[in-house]
Amino acid sequence: MKIKNINFLAKANIKGNRKSIFITAFMVILVISLTLISSYAVTINRAVTDYKNDIRARMITFSPIDNGAVTDELKSKLMSFDHVEDIYELKGIINQYMDVVDVSDENGEYKDFYKGNEDLNCSLNLYPLIGDEKMDVMAGKSLDESPVYSCIIPSLFYPFEYENTDSDLNYIDGESLIGKTITVTPSNGDGLEVFYNIDPELAMYENKTMYLPAIEYKLKVVGVYYSEPTTKGYYNHIFVSEDTGVQIIQDAFDASIIDLNDERSNAVHWYKTPSLHDHFIVVDDYDNIVPLCNELNEAGYFVFSDPELGIQEETVKSSKVFKILSVFMISASLILCVVILIQSTVLSLFNRKGEIGLLKAIGYKNSQIFKCMYFEQLILTIRGCAIGAVISALVIAVMNFMFNHDTYINRLYVVNWTDYLIFLAVSLALAVVVPLICQLISLCKINKIQPKDAMN
């Protein structure tokens, strides 16, 4: 039998099938569940998983202010606790807000950097790496293979101020700045802000703040890291190596009136005494942070469970909700779709027994009748798949358009089209396979219908 004849019979039967609308509707729901909900579930869960695996999300601060000098003996005791992976000393500066003085290349000032933002304040947050922390780059060189005063910036870079959270941010392509030099200086009008711990009586520890001269630092952009909303980084966060972080504070000391040879100075004593520096405990797994902090607190050590890299708890919760919702929606839709298809197939055979008998009486074979009925179901499921695919694609396109230039955390909801296409392919496969299975189940019933049944 020719395809056009099969198609003609299938469409004729669809018009008389009262279940056709329900089959199409359930297929639409199934496809939307698979493509739309699953795409957002995968996008958010991937981002949250990346966050949980990030070393900064597993770092908790251990301060001499609350726990005494972090000696080698104390480090050994801390390492004996379950789930403690490592302990890193904060050797240089902690993150610093910096104003951008200018951006230049080999020809001088790089004016294209501002792109109409000349009237806006331009500042960024500078982070030094800590301990064995690494930063993967998507373009250029990594910091561990670059000299001091190198930096890497986010792939979507926006160091300018914005007035509200609804701003349409015109992100700068980070790769366009590789090889350029960003000159920065501390944003604080008092200078480079440094927090240091002192032990005037070797028994009581106290936190002090000092301001070192606000000199300029020239940082060459050597690489670009991927801008992930939940992992380390932000649209105005740049990273330097640990050695650069140490050198920045060293240069500020050199420009100050503080004599680094003066051991009577509390600031100098702190600077030269590693045990007085803040340390970071690296936990082996994000989910073990709270249990470890509780255990440390019970042992007499004072720590907070807030990781170095924070994230909104609502984001973590929403990832779990999306995950559960996607599993429920897909399962429920698939079960209902299969039930409706099987029910439709069985009722169709019961109600069209005479029609099938007539087809056999005029010479149609079982295989040809099977193809007609399968093609009928296939048309309905493919139609539903197409409608669901268009609805999902439109929703994703609109949401991506809205969030692509939104503030950074909202970019969490920008869906990768590859994920959508993968789920769409799964939907198409189900649209083909599920009707086939339903028809195969009914094949034995088709074989039992005889030409004499045409009279029924």
ZAMIBA-780844 format. One record per residue (C-alpha): chain; y, z, x; residue number from 1. Coordinates in steps of 0.5 Angstrom, whole numbers. Layout:
BEGIN
+--------+-------+-------+-------+------+
: fidren :    py :    pz :    px : roke :
+--------+-------+-------+-------+------+
:      A :     Y :     Z :     X :  NUM :
...
+--------+-------+-------+-------+------+
***
This chain:
BEGIN
+--------+-------+-------+-------+------+
: fidren :    py :    pz :    px : roke :
+--------+-------+-------+-------+------+
:      A :     0 :     0 :     0 :    1 :
:      A :     7 :    -2 :     3 :    2 :
:      A :    12 :     4 :     4 :    3 :
:      A :    17 :     1 :    -1 :    4 :
:      A :    11 :     2 :    -6 :    5 :
:      A :    10 :     9 :    -4 :    6 :
:      A :    17 :    10 :    -4 :    7 :
:      A :    18 :     7 :   -11 :    8 :
:      A :    13 :    11 :   -14 :    9 :
:      A :    15 :    18 :   -11 :   10 :
:      A :    22 :    17 :   -13 :   11 :
:      A :    20 :    15 :   -20 :   12 :
:      A :    15 :    22 :   -20 :   13 :
:      A :    21 :    26 :   -17 :   14 :
:      A :    25 :    24 :   -24 :   15 :
:      A :    20 :    27 :   -28 :   16 :
:      A :    19 :    33 :   -24 :   17 :
:      A :    22 :    39 :   -27 :   18 :
:      A :    21 :    43 :   -20 :   19 :
:      A :    25 :    38 :   -16 :   20 :
:      A :    31 :    41 :   -16 :   21 :
:      A :    28 :    48 :   -14 :   22 :
:      A :    24 :    45 :    -8 :   23 :
:      A :    31 :    42 :    -6 :   24 :
:      A :    35 :    48 :    -7 :   25 :
:      A :    30 :    53 :    -3 :   26 :
:      A :    29 :    48 :     3 :   27 :
:      A :    37 :    48 :     3 :   28 :
:      A :    37 :    56 :     4 :   29 :
:      A :    31 :    55 :     9 :   30 :
:      A :    35 :    51 :    13 :   31 :
:      A :    41 :    55 :    13 :   32 :
:      A :    37 :    61 :    14 :   33 :
:      A :    34 :    57 :    20 :   34 :
:      A :    40 :    54 :    23 :   35 :
:      A :    46 :    58 :    21 :   36 :
:      A :    44 :    65 :    21 :   37 :
:      A :    39 :    64 :    27 :   38 :
:      A :    44 :    61 :    31 :   39 :
:      A :    49 :    67 :    30 :   40 :
:      A :    44 :    72 :    31 :   41 :
:      A :    41 :    68 :    38 :   42 :
:      A :    49 :    68 :    40 :   43 :
:      A :    51 :    75 :    39 :   44 :
:      A :    44 :    78 :    41 :   45 :
:      A :    44 :    73 :    48 :   46 :
:      A :    51 :    76 :    49 :   47 :
:      A :    49 :    83 :    48 :   48 :
:      A :    43 :    83 :    52 :   49 :
:      A :    47 :    80 :    58 :   50 :
:      A :    52 :    86 :    57 :   51 :
:      A :    46 :    91 :    57 :   52 :
:      A :    43 :    87 :    63 :   53 :
:      A :    50 :    87 :    67 :   54 :
:      A :    50 :    93 :    73 :   55 :
:      A :    57 :    95 :    70 :   56 :
:      A :    54 :    96 :    63 :   57 :
:      A :    49 :   101 :    67 :   58 :
:      A :    54 :   105 :    71 :   59 :
:      A :    56 :   112 :    69 :   60 :
:      A :    62 :   115 :    73 :   61 :
:      A :    60 :   121 :    77 :   62 :
:      A :    66 :   125 :    80 :   63 :
:      A :    67 :   130 :    85 :   64 :
:      A :    72 :   133 :    80 :   65 :
:      A :    67 :   136 :    76 :   66 :
:      A :    61 :   136 :    80 :   67 :
:      A :    63 :   138 :    87 :   68 :
:      A :    63 :   134 :    94 :   69 :
:      A :    58 :   128 :    93 :   70 :
:      A :    54 :   130 :    99 :   71 :
:      A :    48 :   126 :   102 :   72 :
:      A :    44 :   132 :    99 :   73 :
:      A :    47 :   132 :    92 :   74 :
:      A :    45 :   124 :    92 :   75 :
:      A :    38 :   126 :    94 :   76 :
:      A :    38 :   130 :    88 :   77 :
:      A :    41 :   125 :    83 :   78 :
:      A :    36 :   120 :    86 :   79 :
:      A :    30 :   124 :    84 :   80 :
:      A :    32 :   124 :    76 :   81 :
:      A :    28 :   119 :    72 :   82 :
:      A :    32 :   112 :    71 :   83 :
:      A :    37 :   113 :    77 :   84 :
:      A :    37 :   106 :    80 :   85 :
:      A :    42 :   107 :    85 :   86 :
:      A :    48 :   111 :    87 :   87 :
:      A :    55 :   107 :    90 :   88 :
:      A :    61 :   110 :    93 :   89 :
:      A :    68 :   107 :    90 :   90 :
:      A :    70 :   105 :    97 :   91 :
:      A :    77 :   102 :    95 :   92 :
:      A :    81 :   101 :    89 :   93 :
:      A :    79 :   102 :    82 :   94 :
:      A :    81 :    96 :    78 :   95 :
:      A :    89 :    95 :    78 :   96 :
:      A :    94 :    91 :    74 :   97 :
:      A :    97 :    86 :    78 :   98 :
:      A :   103 :    82 :    76 :   99 :
:      A :   103 :    74 :    78 :  100 :
:      A :   108 :    73 :    83 :  101 :
:      A :   106 :    65 :    84 :  102 :
:      A :   101 :    60 :    84 :  103 :
:      A :   101 :    56 :    90 :  104 :
:      A :    97 :    50 :    93 :  105 :
:      A :    97 :    47 :   100 :  106 :
:      A :   104 :    43 :    97 :  107 :
:      A :   107 :    50 :    95 :  108 :
:      A :   108 :    53 :    88 :  109 :
:      A :   103 :    50 :    83 :  110 :
:      A :   108 :    49 :    77 :  111 :
:      A :   102 :    46 :    73 :  112 :
:      A :    99 :    53 :    72 :  113 :
:      A :   104 :    55 :    67 :  114 :
:      A :   104 :    50 :    62 :  115 :
:      A :   109 :    52 :    58 :  116 :
:      A :   108 :    59 :    59 :  117 :
:      A :   114 :    60 :    64 :  118 :
:      A :   118 :    65 :    59 :  119 :
:      A :   112 :    69 :    58 :  120 :
:      A :   110 :    75 :    63 :  121 :
:      A :   104 :    73 :    67 :  122 :
:      A :    99 :    79 :    69 :  123 :
:      A :    92 :    80 :    71 :  124 :
:      A :    87 :    86 :    72 :  125 :
:      A :    84 :    86 :    79 :  126 :
:      A :    77 :    89 :    80 :  127 :
:      A :    73 :    90 :    86 :  128 :
:      A :    66 :    89 :    86 :  129 :
:      A :    62 :    96 :    87 :  130 :
:      A :    56 :    97 :    92 :  131 :
:      A :    51 :    91 :    92 :  132 :
:      A :    54 :    88 :    86 :  133 :
:      A :    54 :    81 :    85 :  134 :
:      A :    58 :    76 :    81 :  135 :
:      A :    54 :    69 :    80 :  136 :
:      A :    59 :    63 :    80 :  137 :
:      A :    59 :    57 :    75 :  138 :
:      A :    63 :    53 :    80 :  139 :
:      A :    65 :    54 :    87 :  140 :
:      A :    63 :    60 :    92 :  141 :
:      A :    61 :    67 :    91 :  142 :
:      A :    65 :    73 :    94 :  143 :
:      A :    59 :    75 :    98 :  144 :
:      A :    60 :    68 :   102 :  145 :
:      A :    67 :    68 :   102 :  146 :
:      A :    72 :    72 :   107 :  147 :
:      A :    77 :    78 :   105 :  148 :
:      A :    82 :    76 :   100 :  149 :
:      A :    78 :    71 :    96 :  150 :
:      A :    78 :    72 :    89 :  151 :
:      A :    74 :    69 :    83 :  152 :
:      A :    77 :    68 :    76 :  153 :
:      A :    74 :    67 :    69 :  154 :
:      A :    72 :    60 :    67 :  155 :
:      A :    77 :    61 :    61 :  156 :
:      A :    83 :    64 :    64 :  157 :
:      A :    89 :    66 :    61 :  158 :
:      A :    94 :    71 :    64 :  159 :
:      A :   100 :    71 :    60 :  160 :
:      A :   102 :    76 :    55 :  161 :
:      A :   101 :    74 :    47 :  162 :
:      A :   104 :    77 :    41 :  163 :
:      A :    98 :    78 :    36 :  164 :
:      A :    91 :    78 :    36 :  165 :
:      A :    92 :    71 :    32 :  166 :
:      A :    95 :    67 :    37 :  167 :
:      A :    92 :    61 :    39 :  168 :
:      A :    91 :    62 :    46 :  169 :
:      A :    91 :    56 :    51 :  170 :
:      A :    86 :    58 :    56 :  171 :
:      A :    87 :    55 :    63 :  172 :
:      A :    81 :    52 :    66 :  173 :
:      A :    79 :    56 :    71 :  174 :
:      A :    76 :    51 :    75 :  175 :
:      A :    82 :    47 :    76 :  176 :
:      A :    85 :    53 :    80 :  177 :
:      A :    79 :    53 :    85 :  178 :
:      A :    83 :    52 :    92 :  179 :
:      A :    89 :    55 :    90 :  180 :
:      A :    92 :    62 :    92 :  181 :
:      A :    95 :    67 :    87 :  182 :
:      A :   100 :    72 :    90 :  183 :
:      A :   100 :    78 :    86 :  184 :
:      A :   103 :    85 :    86 :  185 :
:      A :   102 :    92 :    83 :  186 :
:      A :   105 :    92 :    76 :  187 :
:      A :   106 :    99 :    76 :  188 :
:      A :   114 :   100 :    78 :  189 :
:      A :   112 :   106 :    82 :  190 :
:      A :   107 :   102 :    86 :  191 :
:      A :   100 :   101 :    88 :  192 :
:      A :    97 :   107 :    83 :  193 :
:      A :    91 :   111 :    87 :  194 :
:      A :    87 :   117 :    84 :  195 :
:      A :    85 :   121 :    89 :  196 :
:      A :    81 :   128 :    89 :  197 :
:      A :    83 :   134 :    94 :  198 :
:      A :    79 :   140 :    95 :  199 :
:      A :    85 :   145 :    98 :  200 :
:      A :    80 :   151 :    98 :  201 :
:      A :    73 :   147 :    99 :  202 :
:      A :    71 :   150 :    92 :  203 :
:      A :    76 :   147 :    87 :  204 :
:      A :    77 :   140 :    86 :  205 :
:      A :    83 :   137 :    83 :  206 :
:      A :    85 :   130 :    81 :  207 :
:      A :    92 :   127 :    84 :  208 :
:      A :    96 :   121 :    83 :  209 :
:      A :    99 :   117 :    89 :  210 :
:      A :   103 :   111 :    89 :  211 :
:      A :   103 :   107 :    95 :  212 :
:      A :   108 :   101 :    96 :  213 :
:      A :   108 :    95 :    92 :  214 :
:      A :   107 :    90 :    97 :  215 :
:      A :   104 :    83 :    95 :  216 :
:      A :    97 :    80 :    96 :  217 :
:      A :    95 :    73 :    97 :  218 :
:      A :    88 :    72 :    94 :  219 :
:      A :    85 :    65 :    94 :  220 :
:      A :    81 :    63 :    88 :  221 :
:      A :    74 :    61 :    91 :  222 :
:      A :    70 :    61 :    85 :  223 :
:      A :    69 :    61 :    77 :  224 :
:      A :    65 :    66 :    73 :  225 :
:      A :    63 :    64 :    66 :  226 :
:      A :    67 :    68 :    61 :  227 :
:      A :    62 :    71 :    57 :  228 :
:      A :    66 :    76 :    52 :  229 :
:      A :    61 :    82 :    52 :  230 :
:      A :    60 :    82 :    60 :  231 :
:      A :    64 :    84 :    65 :  232 :
:      A :    71 :    80 :    65 :  233 :
:      A :    76 :    78 :    60 :  234 :
:      A :    81 :    72 :    60 :  235 :
:      A :    85 :    76 :    65 :  236 :
:      A :    80 :    79 :    69 :  237 :
:      A :    79 :    77 :    77 :  238 :
:      A :    74 :    80 :    82 :  239 :
:      A :    75 :    81 :    89 :  240 :
:      A :    69 :    83 :    94 :  241 :
:      A :    69 :    91 :    96 :  242 :
:      A :    71 :    89 :   103 :  243 :
:      A :    78 :    86 :    99 :  244 :
:      A :    78 :    92 :    95 :  245 :
:      A :    78 :    97 :   101 :  246 :
:      A :    83 :    92 :   105 :  247 :
:      A :    88 :    92 :    99 :  248 :
:      A :    89 :   100 :    99 :  249 :
:      A :    89 :   100 :   107 :  250 :
:      A :    95 :    95 :   107 :  251 :
:      A :    98 :    99 :   102 :  252 :
:      A :    97 :   105 :   107 :  253 :
:      A :   100 :   101 :   113 :  254 :
:      A :   106 :   100 :   109 :  255 :
:      A :   107 :   107 :   107 :  256 :
:      A :   110 :   113 :   111 :  257 :
:      A :   103 :   116 :   111 :  258 :
:      A :   100 :   117 :   117 :  259 :
:      A :    93 :   116 :   117 :  260 :
:      A :    92 :   120 :   123 :  261 :
:      A :    95 :   126 :   120 :  262 :
:      A :    89 :   130 :   117 :  263 :
:      A :    93 :   135 :   114 :  264 :
:      A :    95 :   130 :   109 :  265 :
:      A :    91 :   131 :   102 :  266 :
:      A :    91 :   124 :   101 :  267 :
:      A :    89 :   122 :   108 :  268 :
:      A :    83 :   127 :   108 :  269 :
:      A :    81 :   124 :   101 :  270 :
:      A :    81 :   117 :   104 :  271 :
:      A :    77 :   119 :   110 :  272 :
:      A :    72 :   123 :   106 :  273 :
:      A :    67 :   119 :   103 :  274 :
:      A :    64 :   125 :    99 :  275 :
:      A :    71 :   126 :    96 :  276 :
:      A :    70 :   119 :    93 :  277 :
:      A :    68 :   118 :    86 :  278 :
:      A :    61 :   115 :    85 :  279 :
:      A :    57 :   111 :    80 :  280 :
:      A :    50 :   112 :    78 :  281 :
:      A :    47 :   106 :    76 :  282 :
:      A :    42 :   107 :    71 :  283 :
:      A :    35 :   102 :    71 :  284 :
:      A :    36 :   101 :    63 :  285 :
:      A :    42 :   101 :    58 :  286 :
:      A :    38 :   104 :    53 :  287 :
:      A :    37 :   110 :    58 :  288 :
:      A :    44 :   112 :    59 :  289 :
:      A :    44 :   117 :    54 :  290 :
:      A :    38 :   121 :    56 :  291 :
:      A :    40 :   121 :    63 :  292 :
:      A :    47 :   124 :    62 :  293 :
:      A :    44 :   129 :    57 :  294 :
:      A :    39 :   131 :    63 :  295 :
:      A :    44 :   131 :    68 :  296 :
:      A :    49 :   135 :    63 :  297 :
:      A :    43 :   140 :    62 :  298 :
:      A :    42 :   141 :    70 :  299 :
:      A :    49 :   143 :    71 :  300 :
:      A :    52 :   136 :    72 :  301 :
:      A :    58 :   134 :    68 :  302 :
:      A :    58 :   126 :    66 :  303 :
:      A :    60 :   122 :    61 :  304 :
:      A :    55 :   117 :    58 :  305 :
:      A :    61 :   112 :    57 :  306 :
:      A :    59 :   106 :    62 :  307 :
:      A :    64 :   103 :    67 :  308 :
:      A :    64 :    96 :    63 :  309 :
:      A :    65 :    98 :    55 :  310 :
:      A :    63 :    95 :    49 :  311 :
:      A :    65 :    96 :    42 :  312 :
:      A :    59 :   100 :    39 :  313 :
:      A :    60 :    95 :    32 :  314 :
:      A :    58 :    89 :    37 :  315 :
:      A :    51 :    92 :    39 :  316 :
:      A :    50 :    94 :    31 :  317 :
:      A :    52 :    87 :    29 :  318 :
:      A :    47 :    84 :    34 :  319 :
:      A :    41 :    88 :    31 :  320 :
:      A :    44 :    87 :    24 :  321 :
:      A :    44 :    79 :    25 :  322 :
:      A :    37 :    80 :    28 :  323 :
:      A :    34 :    83 :    22 :  324 :
:      A :    38 :    79 :    17 :  325 :
:      A :    35 :    72 :    21 :  326 :
:      A :    28 :    75 :    21 :  327 :
:      A :    28 :    77 :    13 :  328 :
:      A :    32 :    71 :    11 :  329 :
:      A :    27 :    66 :    15 :  330 :
:      A :    21 :    69 :    13 :  331 :
:      A :    23 :    70 :     5 :  332 :
:      A :    26 :    63 :     5 :  333 :
:      A :    19 :    60 :     8 :  334 :
:      A :    15 :    64 :     4 :  335 :
:      A :    19 :    62 :    -3 :  336 :
:      A :    19 :    55 :     0 :  337 :
:      A :    11 :    54 :     1 :  338 :
:      A :    10 :    58 :    -6 :  339 :
:      A :    14 :    53 :   -10 :  340 :
:      A :    11 :    47 :    -6 :  341 :
:      A :     4 :    49 :    -7 :  342 :
:      A :     6 :    51 :   -15 :  343 :
:      A :     9 :    44 :   -15 :  344 :
:      A :     3 :    41 :   -12 :  345 :
:      A :    -2 :    44 :   -17 :  346 :
:      A :     2 :    43 :   -23 :  347 :
:      A :     4 :    36 :   -21 :  348 :
:      A :    -4 :    35 :   -21 :  349 :
:      A :    -5 :    38 :   -27 :  350 :
:      A :     0 :    35 :   -31 :  351 :
:      A :    -1 :    28 :   -28 :  352 :
:      A :    -9 :    28 :   -28 :  353 :
:      A :    -9 :    22 :   -33 :  354 :
:      A :    -4 :    18 :   -29 :  355 :
:      A :    -8 :    19 :   -22 :  356 :
:      A :   -14 :    17 :   -26 :  357 :
:      A :   -10 :    11 :   -28 :  358 :
:      A :    -8 :     9 :   -21 :  359 :
:      A :   -16 :    10 :   -19 :  360 :
:      A :   -18 :     5 :   -25 :  361 :
:      A :   -13 :     0 :   -22 :  362 :
:      A :   -16 :     0 :   -15 :  363 :
:      A :   -12 :     6 :   -12 :  364 :
:      A :   -15 :     9 :    -6 :  365 :
:      A :   -15 :    17 :    -5 :  366 :
:      A :   -11 :    16 :     1 :  367 :
:      A :    -6 :    12 :    -2 :  368 :
:      A :    -5 :    17 :    -8 :  369 :
:      A :    -5 :    22 :    -3 :  370 :
:      A :     1 :    18 :     1 :  371 :
:      A :     5 :    18 :    -6 :  372 :
:      A :     5 :    25 :    -7 :  373 :
:      A :     6 :    27 :     0 :  374 :
:      A :    12 :    22 :     0 :  375 :
:      A :    15 :    25 :    -6 :  376 :
:      A :    15 :    32 :    -3 :  377 :
:      A :    17 :    29 :     3 :  378 :
:      A :    23 :    26 :     0 :  379 :
:      A :    25 :    33 :    -3 :  380 :
:      A :    25 :    37 :     3 :  381 :
:      A :    28 :    32 :     7 :  382 :
:      A :    34 :    32 :     2 :  383 :
:      A :    34 :    39 :     2 :  384 :
:      A :    34 :    39 :    10 :  385 :
:      A :    40 :    34 :    10 :  386 :
:      A :    44 :    38 :     5 :  387 :
:      A :    43 :    45 :     9 :  388 :
:      A :    44 :    42 :    16 :  389 :
:      A :    51 :    39 :    14 :  390 :
:      A :    53 :    46 :    11 :  391 :
:      A :    51 :    49 :    17 :  392 :
:      A :    54 :    44 :    22 :  393 :
:      A :    61 :    45 :    18 :  394 :
:      A :    61 :    52 :    18 :  395 :
:      A :    59 :    53 :    25 :  396 :
:      A :    64 :    47 :    27 :  397 :
:      A :    70 :    51 :    23 :  398 :
:      A :    68 :    58 :    26 :  399 :
:      A :    68 :    55 :    33 :  400 :
:      A :    75 :    52 :    32 :  401 :
:      A :    78 :    58 :    29 :  402 :
:      A :    75 :    62 :    35 :  403 :
:      A :    75 :    58 :    41 :  404 :
:      A :    82 :    59 :    42 :  405 :
:      A :    82 :    66 :    39 :  406 :
:      A :    82 :    73 :    43 :  407 :
:      A :    77 :    74 :    48 :  408 :
:      A :    72 :    78 :    44 :  409 :
:      A :    72 :    74 :    38 :  410 :
:      A :    69 :    68 :    42 :  411 :
:      A :    63 :    72 :    42 :  412 :
:      A :    62 :    68 :    35 :  413 :
:      A :    63 :    61 :    38 :  414 :
:      A :    56 :    58 :    37 :  415 :
:      A :    53 :    53 :    43 :  416 :
:      A :    51 :    47 :    39 :  417 :
:      A :    44 :    46 :    43 :  418 :
:      A :    42 :    53 :    39 :  419 :
:      A :    44 :    49 :    33 :  420 :
:      A :    40 :    43 :    34 :  421 :
:      A :    34 :    47 :    37 :  422 :
:      A :    34 :    50 :    30 :  423 :
:      A :    35 :    44 :    26 :  424 :
:      A :    29 :    41 :    30 :  425 :
:      A :    25 :    47 :    27 :  426 :
:      A :    27 :    46 :    20 :  427 :
:      A :    26 :    38 :    20 :  428 :
:      A :    19 :    40 :    23 :  429 :
:      A :    18 :    45 :    17 :  430 :
:      A :    20 :    40 :    12 :  431 :
:      A :    15 :    35 :    15 :  432 :
:      A :     9 :    40 :    16 :  433 :
:      A :    10 :    44 :    10 :  434 :
:      A :     9 :    39 :     5 :  435 :
:      A :     3 :    36 :     9 :  436 :
:      A :     0 :    43 :     9 :  437 :
:      A :     1 :    43 :     1 :  438 :
:      A :    -2 :    36 :     0 :  439 :
:      A :    -8 :    37 :     4 :  440 :
:      A :   -10 :    44 :     0 :  441 :
:      A :   -10 :    39 :    -6 :  442 :
:      A :   -14 :    34 :    -3 :  443 :
:      A :   -20 :    36 :    -6 :  444 :
:      A :   -17 :    36 :   -13 :  445 :
:      A :   -15 :    29 :   -12 :  446 :
:      A :   -22 :    27 :   -10 :  447 :
:      A :   -25 :    30 :   -16 :  448 :
:      A :   -20 :    26 :   -21 :  449 :
:      A :   -24 :    20 :   -24 :  450 :
:      A :   -22 :    14 :   -27 :  451 :
:      A :   -24 :    16 :   -34 :  452 :
:      A :   -19 :    22 :   -33 :  453 :
:      A :   -14 :    16 :   -35 :  454 :
:      A :   -16 :    17 :   -42 :  455 :
:      A :   -14 :    25 :   -42 :  456 :
+--------+-------+-------+-------+------+
***
